[in-house]
Amino acid sequence: MRELLEQDHYEVLEVKRDASPQDLGRAYRVVRSAYEGDSIALYSVFGDAEADVILERIDEAFQILSDE
């Protein structure tokens, strides 16, 4: 798996290039929930600053891909 900053928006959200708007929304919610708050993905793996960067990248990917 490539580093987050090397991934394209589709890879960040873990969706296919032909994903529907509903698929994008679902993927966004799932991926974002994995990296926010008390998520197990953050437990001793990522610091707060790293988690913020990941969440920003996820948000950016969703904004760009969901913009018609």
mmCIF file as Biopython writes it, N, C-alpha, C and O atoms, coordinates in Angstrom:
data_model
#
loop_
_atom_site.group_PDB
_atom_site.id
_atom_site.type_symbol
_atom_site.label_atom_id
_atom_site.label_alt_id
_atom_site.label_comp_id
_atom_site.label_asym_id
_atom_site.label_entity_id
_atom_site.label_seq_id
_atom_site.pdbx_PDB_ins_code
_atom_site.Cartn_x
_atom_site.Cartn_y
_atom_site.Cartn_z
_atom_site.occupancy
_atom_site.B_iso_or_equiv
_atom_site.auth_seq_id
_atom_site.auth_asym_id
_atom_site.pdbx_PDB_model_num
ATOM 1   N N  . MET A ? 1  ? 0.846   -1.182 0.000   1.0 0.0 1  A 1 
ATOM 2   C CA . MET A ? 1  ? 0.000   0.000  0.000   1.0 0.0 1  A 1 
ATOM 3   C C  . MET A ? 1  ? 0.889   1.241  0.000   1.0 0.0 1  A 1 
ATOM 4   O O  . MET A ? 1  ? 1.858   1.331  0.753   1.0 0.0 1  A 1 
ATOM 5   N N  . ARG A ? 2  ? 0.542   2.181  -0.849  1.0 0.0 2  A 1 
ATOM 6   C CA . ARG A ? 2  ? 1.330   3.411  -0.936  1.0 0.0 2  A 1 
ATOM 7   C C  . ARG A ? 2  ? 1.003   4.334  0.232   1.0 0.0 2  A 1 
ATOM 8   O O  . ARG A ? 2  ? -0.064  4.247  0.839   1.0 0.0 2  A 1 
ATOM 9   N N  . GLU A ? 3  ? 1.947   5.216  0.528   1.0 0.0 3  A 1 
ATOM 10  C CA . GLU A ? 3  ? 1.744   6.214  1.571   1.0 0.0 3  A 1 
ATOM 11  C C  . GLU A ? 3  ? 0.528   7.075  1.218   1.0 0.0 3  A 1 
ATOM 12  O O  . GLU A ? 3  ? 0.222   7.271  0.042   1.0 0.0 3  A 1 
ATOM 13  N N  . LEU A ? 4  ? -0.147  7.578  2.220   1.0 0.0 4  A 1 
ATOM 14  C CA . LEU A ? 4  ? -1.364  8.356  2.026   1.0 0.0 4  A 1 
ATOM 15  C C  . LEU A ? 4  ? -1.170  9.522  1.065   1.0 0.0 4  A 1 
ATOM 16  O O  . LEU A ? 4  ? -2.008  9.751  0.193   1.0 0.0 4  A 1 
ATOM 17  N N  . LEU A ? 5  ? -0.085  10.255 1.214   1.0 0.0 5  A 1 
ATOM 18  C CA . LEU A ? 5  ? 0.126   11.429 0.368   1.0 0.0 5  A 1 
ATOM 19  C C  . LEU A ? 5  ? 0.460   11.058 -1.074  1.0 0.0 5  A 1 
ATOM 20  O O  . LEU A ? 5  ? 0.415   11.915 -1.957  1.0 0.0 5  A 1 
ATOM 21  N N  . GLU A ? 6  ? 0.793   9.800  -1.322  1.0 0.0 6  A 1 
ATOM 22  C CA . GLU A ? 6  ? 1.072   9.332  -2.675  1.0 0.0 6  A 1 
ATOM 23  C C  . GLU A ? 6  ? -0.168  8.761  -3.347  1.0 0.0 6  A 1 
ATOM 24  O O  . GLU A ? 6  ? -0.167  8.542  -4.559  1.0 0.0 6  A 1 
ATOM 25  N N  . GLN A ? 7  ? -1.215  8.519  -2.586  1.0 0.0 7  A 1 
ATOM 26  C CA . GLN A ? 7  ? -2.438  7.915  -3.120  1.0 0.0 7  A 1 
ATOM 27  C C  . GLN A ? 7  ? -3.280  8.956  -3.832  1.0 0.0 7  A 1 
ATOM 28  O O  . GLN A ? 7  ? -3.303  10.124 -3.445  1.0 0.0 7  A 1 
ATOM 29  N N  . ASP A ? 8  ? -3.981  8.517  -4.892  1.0 0.0 8  A 1 
ATOM 30  C CA . ASP A ? 8  ? -4.926  9.430  -5.520  1.0 0.0 8  A 1 
ATOM 31  C C  . ASP A ? 8  ? -6.221  9.419  -4.707  1.0 0.0 8  A 1 
ATOM 32  O O  . ASP A ? 8  ? -6.362  8.654  -3.753  1.0 0.0 8  A 1 
ATOM 33  N N  . HIS A ? 9  ? -7.152  10.270 -5.094  1.0 0.0 9  A 1 
ATOM 34  C CA . HIS A ? 9  ? -8.386  10.434 -4.316  1.0 0.0 9  A 1 
ATOM 35  C C  . HIS A ? 9  ? -9.198  9.139  -4.237  1.0 0.0 9  A 1 
ATOM 36  O O  . HIS A ? 9  ? -9.817  8.854  -3.212  1.0 0.0 9  A 1 
ATOM 37  N N  . TYR A ? 10 ? -9.195  8.370  -5.300  1.0 0.0 10 A 1 
ATOM 38  C CA . TYR A ? 10 ? -9.923  7.106  -5.307  1.0 0.0 10 A 1 
ATOM 39  C C  . TYR A ? 10 ? -9.311  6.120  -4.311  1.0 0.0 10 A 1 
ATOM 40  O O  . TYR A ? 10 ? -10.030 5.407  -3.610  1.0 0.0 10 A 1 
ATOM 41  N N  . GLU A ? 11 ? -8.004  6.086  -4.256  1.0 0.0 11 A 1 
ATOM 42  C CA . GLU A ? 11 ? -7.315  5.192  -3.326  1.0 0.0 11 A 1 
ATOM 43  C C  . GLU A ? 11 ? -7.557  5.625  -1.881  1.0 0.0 11 A 1 
ATOM 44  O O  . GLU A ? 11 ? -7.735  4.784  -0.999  1.0 0.0 11 A 1 
ATOM 45  N N  . VAL A ? 12 ? -7.562  6.917  -1.643  1.0 0.0 12 A 1 
ATOM 46  C CA . VAL A ? 12 ? -7.799  7.433  -0.287  1.0 0.0 12 A 1 
ATOM 47  C C  . VAL A ? 12 ? -9.156  6.965  0.218   1.0 0.0 12 A 1 
ATOM 48  O O  . VAL A ? 12 ? -9.286  6.537  1.365   1.0 0.0 12 A 1 
ATOM 49  N N  . LEU A ? 13 ? -10.176 7.049  -0.650  1.0 0.0 13 A 1 
ATOM 50  C CA . LEU A ? 13 ? -11.527 6.644  -0.253  1.0 0.0 13 A 1 
ATOM 51  C C  . LEU A ? 13 ? -11.799 5.164  -0.482  1.0 0.0 13 A 1 
ATOM 52  O O  . LEU A ? 13 ? -12.858 4.653  -0.118  1.0 0.0 13 A 1 
ATOM 53  N N  . GLU A ? 14 ? -10.830 4.479  -1.092  1.0 0.0 14 A 1 
ATOM 54  C CA . GLU A ? 14 ? -10.953 3.047  -1.354  1.0 0.0 14 A 1 
ATOM 55  C C  . GLU A ? 14 ? -12.179 2.725  -2.205  1.0 0.0 14 A 1 
ATOM 56  O O  . GLU A ? 14 ? -12.962 1.833  -1.879  1.0 0.0 14 A 1 
ATOM 57  N N  . VAL A ? 15 ? -12.330 3.476  -3.313  1.0 0.0 15 A 1 
ATOM 58  C CA . VAL A ? 15 ? -13.435 3.252  -4.245  1.0 0.0 15 A 1 
ATOM 59  C C  . VAL A ? 15 ? -12.900 3.067  -5.662  1.0 0.0 15 A 1 
ATOM 60  O O  . VAL A ? 15 ? -11.775 3.451  -5.981  1.0 0.0 15 A 1 
ATOM 61  N N  . LYS A ? 16 ? -13.739 2.470  -6.495  1.0 0.0 16 A 1 
ATOM 62  C CA . LYS A ? 16 ? -13.392 2.320  -7.907  1.0 0.0 16 A 1 
ATOM 63  C C  . LYS A ? 16 ? -13.591 3.656  -8.607  1.0 0.0 16 A 1 
ATOM 64  O O  . LYS A ? 16 ? -14.306 4.529  -8.116  1.0 0.0 16 A 1 
ATOM 65  N N  . ARG A ? 17 ? -12.961 3.799  -9.737  1.0 0.0 17 A 1 
ATOM 66  C CA . ARG A ? 17 ? -13.040 5.060  -10.493 1.0 0.0 17 A 1 
ATOM 67  C C  . ARG A ? 17 ? -14.447 5.342  -11.014 1.0 0.0 17 A 1 
ATOM 68  O O  . ARG A ? 17 ? -14.772 6.492  -11.309 1.0 0.0 17 A 1 
ATOM 69  N N  . ASP A ? 18 ? -15.266 4.339  -11.129 1.0 0.0 18 A 1 
ATOM 70  C CA . ASP A ? 18 ? -16.632 4.541  -11.613 1.0 0.0 18 A 1 
ATOM 71  C C  . ASP A ? 18 ? -17.661 4.510  -10.477 1.0 0.0 18 A 1 
ATOM 72  O O  . ASP A ? 18 ? -18.838 4.228  -10.703 1.0 0.0 18 A 1 
ATOM 73  N N  . ALA A ? 19 ? -17.204 4.800  -9.262  1.0 0.0 19 A 1 
ATOM 74  C CA . ALA A ? 19 ? -18.083 4.779  -8.087  1.0 0.0 19 A 1 
ATOM 75  C C  . ALA A ? 19 ? -19.214 5.792  -8.242  1.0 0.0 19 A 1 
ATOM 76  O O  . ALA A ? 19 ? -19.007 6.902  -8.733  1.0 0.0 19 A 1 
ATOM 77  N N  . SER A ? 20 ? -20.396 5.396  -7.822  1.0 0.0 20 A 1 
ATOM 78  C CA . SER A ? 20 ? -21.558 6.284  -7.860  1.0 0.0 20 A 1 
ATOM 79  C C  . SER A ? 20 ? -21.456 7.301  -6.725  1.0 0.0 20 A 1 
ATOM 80  O O  . SER A ? 20 ? -20.673 7.119  -5.793  1.0 0.0 20 A 1 
ATOM 81  N N  . PRO A ? 21 ? -22.249 8.373  -6.803  1.0 0.0 21 A 1 
ATOM 82  C CA . PRO A ? 21 ? -22.259 9.343  -5.692  1.0 0.0 21 A 1 
ATOM 83  C C  . PRO A ? 21 ? -22.611 8.679  -4.356  1.0 0.0 21 A 1 
ATOM 84  O O  . PRO A ? 21 ? -22.072 9.052  -3.314  1.0 0.0 21 A 1 
ATOM 85  N N  . GLN A ? 22 ? -23.502 7.710  -4.390  1.0 0.0 22 A 1 
ATOM 86  C CA . GLN A ? 22 ? -23.868 7.004  -3.160  1.0 0.0 22 A 1 
ATOM 87  C C  . GLN A ? 22 ? -22.679 6.190  -2.637  1.0 0.0 22 A 1 
ATOM 88  O O  . GLN A ? 22 ? -22.433 6.152  -1.431  1.0 0.0 22 A 1 
ATOM 89  N N  . ASP A ? 23 ? -21.949 5.544  -3.543  1.0 0.0 23 A 1 
ATOM 90  C CA . ASP A ? 23 ? -20.769 4.778  -3.139  1.0 0.0 23 A 1 
ATOM 91  C C  . ASP A ? 23 ? -19.699 5.695  -2.549  1.0 0.0 23 A 1 
ATOM 92  O O  . ASP A ? 23 ? -19.043 5.346  -1.567  1.0 0.0 23 A 1 
ATOM 93  N N  . LEU A ? 24 ? -19.528 6.874  -3.157  1.0 0.0 24 A 1 
ATOM 94  C CA . LEU A ? 24 ? -18.550 7.835  -2.639  1.0 0.0 24 A 1 
ATOM 95  C C  . LEU A ? 24 ? -18.915 8.273  -1.222  1.0 0.0 24 A 1 
ATOM 96  O O  . LEU A ? 24 ? -18.061 8.319  -0.337  1.0 0.0 24 A 1 
ATOM 97  N N  . GLY A ? 25 ? -20.185 8.592  -1.020  1.0 0.0 25 A 1 
ATOM 98  C CA . GLY A ? 25 ? -20.643 9.024  0.300   1.0 0.0 25 A 1 
ATOM 99  C C  . GLY A ? 25 ? -20.458 7.944  1.344   1.0 0.0 25 A 1 
ATOM 100 O O  . GLY A ? 25 ? -20.008 8.221  2.456   1.0 0.0 25 A 1 
ATOM 101 N N  . ARG A ? 26 ? -20.800 6.723  0.996   1.0 0.0 26 A 1 
ATOM 102 C CA . ARG A ? 26 ? -20.659 5.600  1.910   1.0 0.0 26 A 1 
ATOM 103 C C  . ARG A ? 26 ? -19.181 5.366  2.251   1.0 0.0 26 A 1 
ATOM 104 O O  . ARG A ? 26 ? -18.820 5.196  3.415   1.0 0.0 26 A 1 
ATOM 105 N N  . ALA A ? 27 ? -18.346 5.360  1.225   1.0 0.0 27 A 1 
ATOM 106 C CA . ALA A ? 27 ? -16.914 5.139  1.432   1.0 0.0 27 A 1 
ATOM 107 C C  . ALA A ? 27 ? -16.318 6.247  2.295   1.0 0.0 27 A 1 
ATOM 108 O O  . ALA A ? 27 ? -15.509 5.981  3.183   1.0 0.0 27 A 1 
ATOM 109 N N  . TYR A ? 28 ? -16.718 7.481  2.031   1.0 0.0 28 A 1 
ATOM 110 C CA . TYR A ? 28 ? -16.233 8.616  2.816   1.0 0.0 28 A 1 
ATOM 111 C C  . TYR A ? 28 ? -16.554 8.426  4.295   1.0 0.0 28 A 1 
ATOM 112 O O  . TYR A ? 28 ? -15.686 8.595  5.152   1.0 0.0 28 A 1 
ATOM 113 N N  . ARG A ? 29 ? -17.794 8.077  4.587   1.0 0.0 29 A 1 
ATOM 114 C CA . ARG A ? 29 ? -18.199 7.906  5.987   1.0 0.0 29 A 1 
ATOM 115 C C  . ARG A ? 29 ? -17.422 6.767  6.660   1.0 0.0 29 A 1 
ATOM 116 O O  . ARG A ? 29 ? -16.999 6.889  7.810   1.0 0.0 29 A 1 
ATOM 117 N N  . VAL A ? 30 ? -17.241 5.672  5.938   1.0 0.0 30 A 1 
ATOM 118 C CA . VAL A ? 30 ? -16.535 4.514  6.508   1.0 0.0 30 A 1 
ATOM 119 C C  . VAL A ? 30 ? -15.064 4.837  6.752   1.0 0.0 30 A 1 
ATOM 120 O O  . VAL A ? 30 ? -14.540 4.595  7.840   1.0 0.0 30 A 1 
ATOM 121 N N  . VAL A ? 31 ? -14.398 5.389  5.730   1.0 0.0 31 A 1 
ATOM 122 C CA . VAL A ? 31 ? -12.976 5.672  5.851   1.0 0.0 31 A 1 
ATOM 123 C C  . VAL A ? 31 ? -12.731 6.755  6.905   1.0 0.0 31 A 1 
ATOM 124 O O  . VAL A ? 31 ? -11.801 6.646  7.705   1.0 0.0 31 A 1 
ATOM 125 N N  . ARG A ? 32 ? -13.559 7.789  6.904   1.0 0.0 32 A 1 
ATOM 126 C CA . ARG A ? 32 ? -13.363 8.871  7.870   1.0 0.0 32 A 1 
ATOM 127 C C  . ARG A ? 32 ? -13.572 8.377  9.296   1.0 0.0 32 A 1 
ATOM 128 O O  . ARG A ? 32 ? -12.828 8.752  10.202  1.0 0.0 32 A 1 
ATOM 129 N N  . SER A ? 33 ? -14.580 7.540  9.493   1.0 0.0 33 A 1 
ATOM 130 C CA . SER A ? 33 ? -14.855 7.040  10.851  1.0 0.0 33 A 1 
ATOM 131 C C  . SER A ? 33 ? -13.709 6.182  11.383  1.0 0.0 33 A 1 
ATOM 132 O O  . SER A ? 33 ? -13.528 6.058  12.595  1.0 0.0 33 A 1 
ATOM 133 N N  . ALA A ? 34 ? -12.945 5.597  10.480  1.0 0.0 34 A 1 
ATOM 134 C CA . ALA A ? 34 ? -11.809 4.782  10.905  1.0 0.0 34 A 1 
ATOM 135 C C  . ALA A ? 34 ? -10.673 5.623  11.484  1.0 0.0 34 A 1 
ATOM 136 O O  . ALA A ? 34 ? -9.807  5.092  12.179  1.0 0.0 34 A 1 
ATOM 137 N N  . TYR A ? 35 ? -10.665 6.926  11.208  1.0 0.0 35 A 1 
ATOM 138 C CA . TYR A ? 35 ? -9.546  7.776  11.630  1.0 0.0 35 A 1 
ATOM 139 C C  . TYR A ? 35 ? -9.949  8.936  12.534  1.0 0.0 35 A 1 
ATOM 140 O O  . TYR A ? 35 ? -9.148  9.845  12.753  1.0 0.0 35 A 1 
ATOM 141 N N  . GLU A ? 36 ? -11.141 8.927  13.050  1.0 0.0 36 A 1 
ATOM 142 C CA . GLU A ? 36 ? -11.530 10.047 13.906  1.0 0.0 36 A 1 
ATOM 143 C C  . GLU A ? 36 ? -11.845 9.563  15.322  1.0 0.0 36 A 1 
ATOM 144 O O  . GLU A ? 36 ? -12.160 8.394  15.544  1.0 0.0 36 A 1 
ATOM 145 N N  . GLY A ? 37 ? -11.753 10.473 16.246  1.0 0.0 37 A 1 
ATOM 146 C CA . GLY A ? 37 ? -12.117 10.207 17.634  1.0 0.0 37 A 1 
ATOM 147 C C  . GLY A ? 37 ? -11.354 9.084  18.279  1.0 0.0 37 A 1 
ATOM 148 O O  . GLY A ? 37 ? -10.124 9.058  18.255  1.0 0.0 37 A 1 
ATOM 149 N N  . ASP A ? 38 ? -12.077 8.162  18.852  1.0 0.0 38 A 1 
ATOM 150 C CA . ASP A ? 38 ? -11.482 7.062  19.603  1.0 0.0 38 A 1 
ATOM 151 C C  . ASP A ? 38 ? -11.311 5.803  18.761  1.0 0.0 38 A 1 
ATOM 152 O O  . ASP A ? 38 ? -11.302 4.692  19.293  1.0 0.0 38 A 1 
ATOM 153 N N  . SER A ? 39 ? -11.178 5.972  17.471  1.0 0.0 39 A 1 
ATOM 154 C CA . SER A ? 39 ? -11.063 4.828  16.572  1.0 0.0 39 A 1 
ATOM 155 C C  . SER A ? 39 ? -9.884  3.943  16.932  1.0 0.0 39 A 1 
ATOM 156 O O  . SER A ? 39 ? -8.830  4.425  17.347  1.0 0.0 39 A 1 
ATOM 157 N N  . ILE A ? 40 ? -10.074 2.663  16.771  1.0 0.0 40 A 1 
ATOM 158 C CA . ILE A ? 40 ? -9.002  1.699  17.030  1.0 0.0 40 A 1 
ATOM 159 C C  . ILE A ? 40 ? -7.831  1.916  16.073  1.0 0.0 40 A 1 
ATOM 160 O O  . ILE A ? 40 ? -6.695  1.587  16.412  1.0 0.0 40 A 1 
ATOM 161 N N  . ALA A ? 41 ? -8.087  2.463  14.886  1.0 0.0 41 A 1 
ATOM 162 C CA . ALA A ? 41 ? -7.021  2.716  13.915  1.0 0.0 41 A 1 
ATOM 163 C C  . ALA A ? 41 ? -6.027  3.743  14.436  1.0 0.0 41 A 1 
ATOM 164 O O  . ALA A ? 41 ? -4.866  3.745  14.025  1.0 0.0 41 A 1 
ATOM 165 N N  . LEU A ? 42 ? -6.464  4.604  15.323  1.0 0.0 42 A 1 
ATOM 166 C CA . LEU A ? 42 ? -5.592  5.645  15.851  1.0 0.0 42 A 1 
ATOM 167 C C  . LEU A ? 42 ? -4.858  5.225  17.119  1.0 0.0 42 A 1 
ATOM 168 O O  . LEU A ? 42 ? -3.880  5.861  17.511  1.0 0.0 42 A 1 
ATOM 169 N N  . TYR A ? 43 ? -5.316  4.178  17.747  1.0 0.0 43 A 1 
ATOM 170 C CA . TYR A ? 43 ? -4.758  3.772  19.023  1.0 0.0 43 A 1 
ATOM 171 C C  . TYR A ? 43 ? -3.272  3.465  18.888  1.0 0.0 43 A 1 
ATOM 172 O O  . TYR A ? 43 ? -2.897  2.446  18.308  1.0 0.0 43 A 1 
ATOM 173 N N  . SER A ? 44 ? -2.458  4.308  19.401  1.0 0.0 44 A 1 
ATOM 174 C CA . SER A ? 44 ? -0.997  4.205  19.436  1.0 0.0 44 A 1 
ATOM 175 C C  . SER A ? 44 ? -0.342  4.030  18.069  1.0 0.0 44 A 1 
ATOM 176 O O  . SER A ? 44 ? 0.828   3.657  17.995  1.0 0.0 44 A 1 
ATOM 177 N N  . VAL A ? 45 ? -1.058  4.286  17.011  1.0 0.0 45 A 1 
ATOM 178 C CA . VAL A ? 45 ? -0.488  4.174  15.669  1.0 0.0 45 A 1 
ATOM 179 C C  . VAL A ? 45 ? -0.193  5.561  15.099  1.0 0.0 45 A 1 
ATOM 180 O O  . VAL A ? 45 ? 0.882   5.801  14.549  1.0 0.0 45 A 1 
ATOM 181 N N  . PHE A ? 46 ? -1.146  6.459  15.235  1.0 0.0 46 A 1 
ATOM 182 C CA . PHE A ? 46 ? -1.010  7.818  14.719  1.0 0.0 46 A 1 
ATOM 183 C C  . PHE A ? 46 ? -1.158  8.817  15.852  1.0 0.0 46 A 1 
ATOM 184 O O  . PHE A ? 46 ? -1.993  8.649  16.740  1.0 0.0 46 A 1 
ATOM 185 N N  . GLY A ? 47 ? -0.342  9.856  15.813  1.0 0.0 47 A 1 
ATOM 186 C CA . GLY A ? 47 ? -0.497  10.950 16.755  1.0 0.0 47 A 1 
ATOM 187 C C  . GLY A ? 47 ? -1.614  11.863 16.289  1.0 0.0 47 A 1 
ATOM 188 O O  . GLY A ? 47 ? -2.148  11.693 15.193  1.0 0.0 47 A 1 
ATOM 189 N N  . ASP A ? 48 ? -1.965  12.828 17.116  1.0 0.0 48 A 1 
ATOM 190 C CA . ASP A ? 48 ? -3.043  13.752 16.774  1.0 0.0 48 A 1 
ATOM 191 C C  . ASP A ? 48 ? -2.751  14.518 15.483  1.0 0.0 48 A 1 
ATOM 192 O O  . ASP A ? 48 ? -3.642  14.696 14.652  1.0 0.0 48 A 1 
ATOM 193 N N  . ALA A ? 49 ? -1.520  14.966 15.314  1.0 0.0 49 A 1 
ATOM 194 C CA . ALA A ? 49 ? -1.161  15.729 14.110  1.0 0.0 49 A 1 
ATOM 195 C C  . ALA A ? 49 ? -1.278  14.856 12.867  1.0 0.0 49 A 1 
ATOM 196 O O  . ALA A ? 49 ? -1.771  15.306 11.833  1.0 0.0 49 A 1 
ATOM 197 N N  . GLU A ? 50 ? -0.830  13.620 12.965  1.0 0.0 50 A 1 
ATOM 198 C CA . GLU A ? 50 ? -0.934  12.704 11.822  1.0 0.0 50 A 1 
ATOM 199 C C  . GLU A ? 50 ? -2.390  12.392 11.499  1.0 0.0 50 A 1 
ATOM 200 O O  . GLU A ? 50 ? -2.772  12.335 10.330  1.0 0.0 50 A 1 
ATOM 201 N N  . ALA A ? 51 ? -3.191  12.193 12.518  1.0 0.0 51 A 1 
ATOM 202 C CA . ALA A ? 51 ? -4.614  11.923 12.316  1.0 0.0 51 A 1 
ATOM 203 C C  . ALA A ? 51 ? -5.287  13.106 11.632  1.0 0.0 51 A 1 
ATOM 204 O O  . ALA A ? 51 ? -6.137  12.913 10.762  1.0 0.0 51 A 1 
ATOM 205 N N  . ASP A ? 52 ? -4.922  14.318 12.009  1.0 0.0 52 A 1 
ATOM 206 C CA . ASP A ? 52 ? -5.486  15.516 11.376  1.0 0.0 52 A 1 
ATOM 207 C C  . ASP A ? 52 ? -5.140  15.568 9.894   1.0 0.0 52 A 1 
ATOM 208 O O  . ASP A ? 52 ? -5.984  15.924 9.072   1.0 0.0 52 A 1 
ATOM 209 N N  . VAL A ? 53 ? -3.914  15.219 9.550   1.0 0.0 53 A 1 
ATOM 210 C CA . VAL A ? 53 ? -3.494  15.209 8.139   1.0 0.0 53 A 1 
ATOM 211 C C  . VAL A ? 53 ? -4.283  14.159 7.369   1.0 0.0 53 A 1 
ATOM 212 O O  . VAL A ? 53 ? -4.721  14.414 6.247   1.0 0.0 53 A 1 
ATOM 213 N N  . ILE A ? 54 ? -4.466  12.991 7.955   1.0 0.0 54 A 1 
ATOM 214 C CA . ILE A ? 54 ? -5.225  11.926 7.303   1.0 0.0 54 A 1 
ATOM 215 C C  . ILE A ? 54 ? -6.664  12.370 7.066   1.0 0.0 54 A 1 
ATOM 216 O O  . ILE A ? 54 ? -7.197  12.195 5.970   1.0 0.0 54 A 1 
ATOM 217 N N  . LEU A ? 55 ? -7.287  12.938 8.077   1.0 0.0 55 A 1 
ATOM 218 C CA . LEU A ? 55 ? -8.675  13.393 7.941   1.0 0.0 55 A 1 
ATOM 219 C C  . LEU A ? 55 ? -8.803  14.496 6.900   1.0 0.0 55 A 1 
ATOM 220 O O  . LEU A ? 55 ? -9.777  14.523 6.147   1.0 0.0 55 A 1 
ATOM 221 N N  . GLU A ? 56 ? -7.842  15.399 6.845   1.0 0.0 56 A 1 
ATOM 222 C CA . GLU A ? 56 ? -7.866  16.458 5.830   1.0 0.0 56 A 1 
ATOM 223 C C  . GLU A ? 56 ? -7.774  15.848 4.438   1.0 0.0 56 A 1 
ATOM 224 O O  . GLU A ? 56 ? -8.475  16.280 3.524   1.0 0.0 56 A 1 
ATOM 225 N N  . ARG A ? 57 ? -6.922  14.857 4.272   1.0 0.0 57 A 1 
ATOM 226 C CA . ARG A ? 57 ? -6.749  14.194 2.971   1.0 0.0 57 A 1 
ATOM 227 C C  . ARG A ? 57 ? -8.030  13.467 2.567   1.0 0.0 57 A 1 
ATOM 228 O O  . ARG A ? 57 ? -8.413  13.494 1.398   1.0 0.0 57 A 1 
ATOM 229 N N  . ILE A ? 58 ? -8.691  12.821 3.518   1.0 0.0 58 A 1 
ATOM 230 C CA . ILE A ? 58 ? -9.953  12.133 3.257   1.0 0.0 58 A 1 
ATOM 231 C C  . ILE A ? 58 ? -11.022 13.143 2.849   1.0 0.0 58 A 1 
ATOM 232 O O  . ILE A ? 58 ? -11.750 12.923 1.881   1.0 0.0 58 A 1 
ATOM 233 N N  . ASP A ? 59 ? -11.115 14.249 3.588   1.0 0.0 59 A 1 
ATOM 234 C CA . ASP A ? 59 ? -12.095 15.292 3.270   1.0 0.0 59 A 1 
ATOM 235 C C  . ASP A ? 59 ? -11.845 15.876 1.881   1.0 0.0 59 A 1 
ATOM 236 O O  . ASP A ? 59 ? -12.784 16.079 1.111   1.0 0.0 59 A 1 
ATOM 237 N N  . GLU A ? 60 ? -10.586 16.143 1.564   1.0 0.0 60 A 1 
ATOM 238 C CA . GLU A ? 60 ? -10.232 16.694 0.257   1.0 0.0 60 A 1 
ATOM 239 C C  . GLU A ? 60 ? -10.623 15.730 -0.865  1.0 0.0 60 A 1 
ATOM 240 O O  . GLU A ? 60 ? -11.178 16.148 -1.881  1.0 0.0 60 A 1 
ATOM 241 N N  . ALA A ? 61 ? -10.337 14.461 -0.681  1.0 0.0 61 A 1 
ATOM 242 C CA . ALA A ? 61 ? -10.669 13.458 -1.689  1.0 0.0 61 A 1 
ATOM 243 C C  . ALA A ? 61 ? -12.178 13.430 -1.924  1.0 0.0 61 A 1 
ATOM 244 O O  . ALA A ? 61 ? -12.627 13.401 -3.070  1.0 0.0 61 A 1 
ATOM 245 N N  . PHE A ? 62 ? -12.947 13.440 -0.861  1.0 0.0 62 A 1 
ATOM 246 C CA . PHE A ? 62 ? -14.402 13.399 -1.015  1.0 0.0 62 A 1 
ATOM 247 C C  . PHE A ? 62 ? -14.914 14.669 -1.686  1.0 0.0 62 A 1 
ATOM 248 O O  . PHE A ? 62 ? -15.764 14.587 -2.572  1.0 0.0 62 A 1 
ATOM 249 N N  . GLN A ? 63 ? -14.428 15.825 -1.294  1.0 0.0 63 A 1 
ATOM 250 C CA . GLN A ? 63 ? -14.888 17.079 -1.893  1.0 0.0 63 A 1 
ATOM 251 C C  . GLN A ? 63 ? -14.619 17.096 -3.398  1.0 0.0 63 A 1 
ATOM 252 O O  . GLN A ? 63 ? -15.479 17.501 -4.179  1.0 0.0 63 A 1 
ATOM 253 N N  . ILE A ? 64 ? -13.469 16.673 -3.789  1.0 0.0 64 A 1 
ATOM 254 C CA . ILE A ? 64 ? -13.109 16.695 -5.216  1.0 0.0 64 A 1 
ATOM 255 C C  . ILE A ? 64 ? -13.903 15.671 -6.003  1.0 0.0 64 A 1 
ATOM 256 O O  . ILE A ? 64 ? -14.430 15.991 -7.068  1.0 0.0 64 A 1 
ATOM 257 N N  . LEU A ? 65 ? -14.000 14.448 -5.503  1.0 0.0 65 A 1 
ATOM 258 C CA . LEU A ? 65 ? -14.690 13.404 -6.252  1.0 0.0 65 A 1 
ATOM 259 C C  . LEU A ? 65 ? -16.208 13.585 -6.270  1.0 0.0 65 A 1 
ATOM 260 O O  . LEU A ? 65 ? -16.871 13.122 -7.199  1.0 0.0 65 A 1 
ATOM 261 N N  . SER A ? 66 ? -16.753 14.237 -5.279  1.0 0.0 66 A 1 
ATOM 262 C CA . SER A ? 66 ? -18.208 14.412 -5.244  1.0 0.0 66 A 1 
ATOM 263 C C  . SER A ? 66 ? -18.660 15.686 -5.953  1.0 0.0 66 A 1 
ATOM 264 O O  . SER A ? 66 ? -19.861 15.918 -6.096  1.0 0.0 66 A 1 
ATOM 265 N N  . ASP A ? 67 ? -17.722 16.507 -6.394  1.0 0.0 67 A 1 
ATOM 266 C CA . ASP A ? 67 ? -18.051 17.733 -7.126  1.0 0.0 67 A 1 
ATOM 267 C C  . ASP A ? 67 ? -18.297 17.412 -8.594  1.0 0.0 67 A 1 
ATOM 268 O O  . ASP A ? 67 ? -17.374 17.056 -9.327  1.0 0.0 67 A 1 
ATOM 269 N N  . GLU A ? 68 ? -19.533 17.541 -9.009  1.0 0.0 68 A 1 
ATOM 270 C CA . GLU A ? 68 ? -19.863 17.236 -10.399 1.0 0.0 68 A 1 
ATOM 271 C C  . GLU A ? 68 ? -19.311 18.292 -11.314 1.0 0.0 68 A 1 
ATOM 272 O O  . GLU A ? 68 ? -19.487 18.210 -12.529 1.0 0.0 68 A 1 
#
